[in-house]
Amino acid sequence: MAGETLSKRLEARVSPPAALVVAVLAVSTSAILIRWSAAPPTVAAFYRVLFTVGLLAPLAASRHGETLRSLGRGDALAAGATGVALAIHFAAWFQSVEWTSVAASVTLVQAQPLFVAVGAAAFLDERLTLPKIGGIVLAVAGAAVMSVGEFLAGTAVGPHPLAGNALALAGAVMMAVYVLAGRSLRERVALVPYVTVVYAVCAAVLGAIVVAQGDPLAGYAGREWLLFLAMAVGPGIFGHTVINWALEHVESSVVSVSLLGEPVGSTVLALLLLAEVPGRWTVAGGAVVLGGIYLTASAREK
C-alpha cells in the first residue's frame, strides 16, 4: 500500500500532456535503435521487453506485491491478452523496419488511431466529435504523405517493401488493441502491476517466437546488449510505460493520435544521428501530422 500511495503522489505532480511529450520522444528512438542492431528483429524485440520487465520487477515485488497477488482473474487474463497483442505488435513491427523504409514502417504502424477511434466509440463510450475525427483524419493523412511522397520520389523502400508495409499495418491493429485494453484496465489496475504482467506475458510470447524461428538467444557482441538495454530504458520505460500511465488520465484516442508524433521524432533523430536529410514530402507530412495531433488533443473531453 505504501508503494501505491507513493505512486499516486508522484502521479499527481505529473502533467499528462508533458508525459505524452516524453513518451513520444522516447518511442521515436525505437526505429533508430532497431536499425543499429545487427540481431534478428524478434531477438531484439524479446530482449527489449525482457530487460524492461527486469527493470520493473524489483519495484513491482517490493512495493506492489499485494496488488499483484490480489489481481482478479478477469483483469489478469485481460492483461495477459494485452501482452499477447503487444508481442504480435513488436514481432510484426521490428521485422517491418528491416523490410521496408523507416519512414514507411513508422508511419504505417501509426495508422492505429483509425482502429482506436472506432474501438473506443464501440467499447469505451468515448464520443467521436467532429473536431476529433477531423484531427485523426488529418494526422493519418500527414503520415500517408510522408510515406507515399517518399515512395513516389523514388526513395529506396527496403528489400521487401510490400511485406514490410503489410507487417506495419498488422502492427498498427495490434497496437490499437493494446491501447484500448490499456485504457480500460488502467482505470482499475495500478500502473506498475499492470505493465509488469503485460510485459512479462509479452516477453514470454516473443521468447517462444524466437525459439520457434531457431534464432540464437546468446553469442551477441557487447554493443548489441547495450542496444537491447537502451531499447528497454528509452522506448520501454520512458515510452510505453509512460503511455500506460497517461491512459488513466487521457482518452485513448488522444494518446493514440499523439503517438503519430513518432514519425516526426524519428525523422529528426535520423537527421541528427544517421545524417539522413528529410525530403520535402517528409517535412510537409510531418507538419500535417503535428496539426492533426494538436486538433485532436484540443478537442478532448474535459
Buried (B, 14 or more C-beta within 10 A) or exposed (E): EEBBEEBEEEBEEBEBEEBBBBBBBBBBBBBBBBBBBEBBBBBBBBBBBBBBBBBBBEEBEEBBEEBBEEBEEEBBEBBBBBBBBBBBBBBBBBBBBBBBBBBBBBBBBBBBBBBBBBBBBEEBEBEBBEEBBBBBBBBBBBBBBBBBBBBEEEBEBBEBBEBBBBBBBBBBBBBBBBBBBBBBBBEEBBBBBBBBBBBBBBBBBBBEBBEEEEBEEEEBEEEBEEBBBBBBBBBBBBBBBBBBBBBBBBBBBBBBBBBBBBBBBBBBBBEEEEEBEBBEBBBBBBEBBBBBBBBBBEBBEE
